Amino acid sequence: MAAYEFLEFAHFDGAVVPFSQANVSVATLALQYGLSVFGGIRGYRAPDGSINIFRLRDHFTRFSRSAGLLKIALPGDIDFMMNAALELTRRNAPGSDCYFRPFAYKSDLSLGPSIGHPGGGFTIYMLPLGNYFGGESRGLRVQVSSWRRVADGAIPARGKIGGAYVNSAIAKDEAVINGYDDAIMMNELGKVAEGSAANLFMVRDGVLITPGITSDVLEGITRRSVIELARDMSIPVLERDIDRSELYIADEVFLCGTAAQVAPIEQIDQRVIGDANRPITTQLRSRFESVVRGQDAKFAHWLTRVEIPALVSAD
Ligand SMILES: Cc1ncc(COP(=O)(O)O)c(C=O)c1O
């Protein structure tokens, strides 16, 4: 398993501190019961050294809604959290593409597993991040998991809730042990939900299809972006249930998410999906890449540009 190197500073309860000081007690409810919510945001480094953060406001909007689901008090509004991320970016001055992990949690040192406890902690930390899935040379090989995606009636599925990631973690582990790159999880109704940490799209007869947001999927921001880009490119889009057997006969299938970006799938359960051309996935992937790299004027409003102050020389 890859060990990550974190960037030097973190935002921790209102102050910028060295990452090693952004810590909590082992008795924290967040740690005991997964009473936490998080975000995952990408920053793309431009040739001039500035960082373009992708859909920052949308990420903090979802983050704030996830916190609401667990009654976690945040330290301020969305602008406050965005500003904390901007300040941290300037302090960390990333030398490569990077990833932000905002995290809010029940900070009480207590015993009972209730979301009624009042304490709320808030932090953001950062790490350099290139490709989440190995190389770009081949599509992903995935398996349909024997684990079901957590149902909204058990743990709110549309929020990024810490404890719910036990579900992703066991599905991912099973897939990797079996020699696959990732898992596709079905929901409790037996319909396709999503990957372990990414939403899923398939293409059938020129139509882009993805499970609707009431299918126990995370309301992914990349998912929404792909739908908006497809509509802009006159690719028909449908949000509807997907059967497992449709995956096997689909022309194209891909995963998408902040970490995964747009990741084509080559095989599912050892069945080859479509052919290697994947015209719609390829078009969407390259459009997405131009958008995040700041090369698409039409979607430039999805980026928040952070100028990195020049390093002051020590001598
Ligand atoms: C379970 C799950 N589904 C989907 C996604 C994709 O969401 P987004 O595009 O907002 O990153 C993620 C994570 O990032 C995830 O953890």
The ligand as an SDF file (V2000), in Angstrom:
LIG
                    3D

 16 16  0  0  0  0  0  0  0  0999 V2000
  -17.9040    6.4080   -2.4880 C   0  0  0  0  0  0  0  0  0  0  0  0
  -17.5330    7.5040   -3.4450 C   0  0  0  0  0  0  0  0  0  0  0  0
  -18.2670    7.6690   -4.5570 N   0  0  0  0  0  0  0  0  0  0  0  0
  -17.9830    8.6380   -5.4540 C   0  0  0  0  0  0  0  0  0  0  0  0
  -16.9310    9.5000   -5.2740 C   0  0  0  0  0  0  0  0  0  0  0  0
  -16.6780   10.5840   -6.2600 C   0  0  0  0  0  0  0  0  0  0  0  0
  -17.0880   11.8180   -5.7590 O   0  0  0  0  0  0  0  0  0  0  0  0
  -16.3880   13.1760   -6.1980 P   0  0  0  0  0  0  0  0  0  0  0  0
  -16.4800   13.2420   -7.6750 O   0  0  0  0  0  0  0  0  0  0  0  0
  -17.1850   14.2330   -5.5380 O   0  0  0  0  0  0  0  0  0  0  0  0
  -15.0000   13.1160   -5.7410 O   0  0  0  0  0  0  0  0  0  0  0  0
  -16.1580    9.3690   -4.1130 C   0  0  0  0  0  0  0  0  0  0  0  0
  -15.0380   10.2290   -3.8130 C   0  0  0  0  0  0  0  0  0  0  0  0
  -14.4210   10.9740   -3.9960 O   0  0  0  0  0  0  0  0  0  0  0  0
  -16.4630    8.3610   -3.1830 C   0  0  0  0  0  0  0  0  0  0  0  0
  -15.7400    8.2070   -2.0700 O   0  0  0  0  0  0  0  0  0  0  0  0
  1  2  1  0
  2  3  1  0
  2 15  2  0
  3  4  2  0
  4  5  1  0
  5  6  1  0
  5 12  2  0
  6  7  1  0
  7  8  1  0
  8  9  2  0
  8 10  1  0
  8 11  1  0
 12 13  1  0
 12 15  1  0
 13 14  2  0
 15 16  1  0
M  END
$$$$
